[in-house]
Amino acid sequence: MASLNVGNLGEYLREQRRNAQLSLRQLADAAGVSNPYLSQIERGLRKPSAEVLQQVAKALRISAETLYVRAGILDAERDRDEVETRAVILADPTLNEAQKQALLQIYESFRKENGIEIGSDGGDSGDGTDSRAQDGDVDPQQTAG
């Protein structure tokens, strides 16, 4: 089977899985995908759907947006800095979930204060939901106060 242009995604997923100290089978179970399918994604032989990437991101407790960019689902030039900053915050193992969400809320408020939209699409997925809250994390508005 010829390798698709998703090797970067597969390498990144493998690295994140190892950082999380999960076996391939453990991640596959947590994400609700088959072990062979996840193996093929990691080896760059399959290009997963956005839904599968979202499930994997949730299981790894990382940003789904980062996986979307690496898989070519989101345009890599579309506000890469914002996506990467959010990913770094969400991936920091020294912070708990409430601290991560507080940092994200502060980051977003500074961007708004400086006249910068949150993501070039405003974070709106077009279906009335905020696409940034779809990775299973707590809504930053709920942690305020």
N, C-alpha and C positions, 0 to 999 in steps of 0.2 A: 504494500500500500504506500503510495507516495505521500510525503510529508506536506501538509498544508502550511500556509503562512501563519500558523498559530503556535510555533515553537516557543516564542517568547512567552506566551501565555502559559504553556505547559511547564516551562522552566520555572516561571514565577510561582505557579501553583505548587509545584514540588517543593520549592524553597519555603513557601508559607506553611505547607503541611508539615515539613520537617521542623520548622520553628515552633509550630504548635505541638510538636512531639506526638503526631498522629500517624498511624500506619495508613496505607492506602485503603485498606478494608475499613478501618475506623472512620475515615473521612467519607468514604462512599456510603456507609451506613448512616452517618450523621446528616449527610446531604440528601439522602434518599435516591441515590443513583447507583447503578451497578458498578461493582469493582472493576470489571474489564473495561467498561466505558470510561471511567475516571482514569484508568491507566492509559487508554488511548489518547485522552485529552492531554495528559501530562507528557506523553511522547510526541505530541503534535500531529497525531494522525486523525483526530476528530476536532471539528469546530462546534463547541457546545452552543445551545440556545441561550438567550438572555435569562430565561427562567432557570436553567440549570446553573448558570454562573451565579445567579442570585442565591440559589440554595447552597452552593459551595461556599460563597462568600459568608453567608450566615453561619454555616458550620465552622468556618475558620475564624469567624468574628473579625472580618476585614471588610473594607468598602467594596460593594458590588460595582460601583462606578469605575474603580481602578481595574477590575477584571474586564468590564465592558470596553475600556480604552485599549487594554492589552489584546483583547479579542477582535478589535476593529469594529465593534458595534457602535461606540461613540467615536467621534472625530478626535484624534489625539491632540489636535491643535486647539480644540474648543476648551479654552480656559483650563489648560493642563495644570497650571499652578494651583488653582482652587481644588481640583480633584486630588492632586498629589498631597497637598497640605491636609485635606480631610483624611486621606488614607494613612498618612503618617500618624496623625492624632489617634485614629481608630485602631491602629496596629500597635500602639505603645503598650507593652505588657506591664509597665509600672503604674499605669493609671487604671482606676476602676471605671465602670460604665458611666456613673454620674459625673465623674471628673472629665471624661472624654466629651460627654454631651455639653457640659458647661463650657469647655474650651471651644467647641464648635460654635456654640451660641455666641460667645464673645467674638470669635473670628468673623462670623457672619455679620454681627452688628458693626464691627469696624469696617467691613467691606461696604455695607450699606451707607455708613456715615461718610465714606470717601466717594460715594456715588457709583460704586461698582455693583452691578447686579450679581446675585448669587448664582453662579453658573450662567452661561450665555443663554440658556433657555429659562432662567429664573428658577430652576429646580422643579418646574411643573411638567409632569409627564403627559399632560393633555387630557387626562381622564378625571381631573379634579383632585387628584392626590399628589402629594409631594414626593417625587421620585427619590429624593434623598432619604426619606424615612422608610423606604421599602426594604432596607437591608436588615430589618429586625431590631434595630436600635430604638431606644426610647426617644420620643419626640422631645427636642430640646426645650420647647415651650412648656412641657409638663415638668421639667426639672427646675424651671425658674421659680424664684420666690421662696 
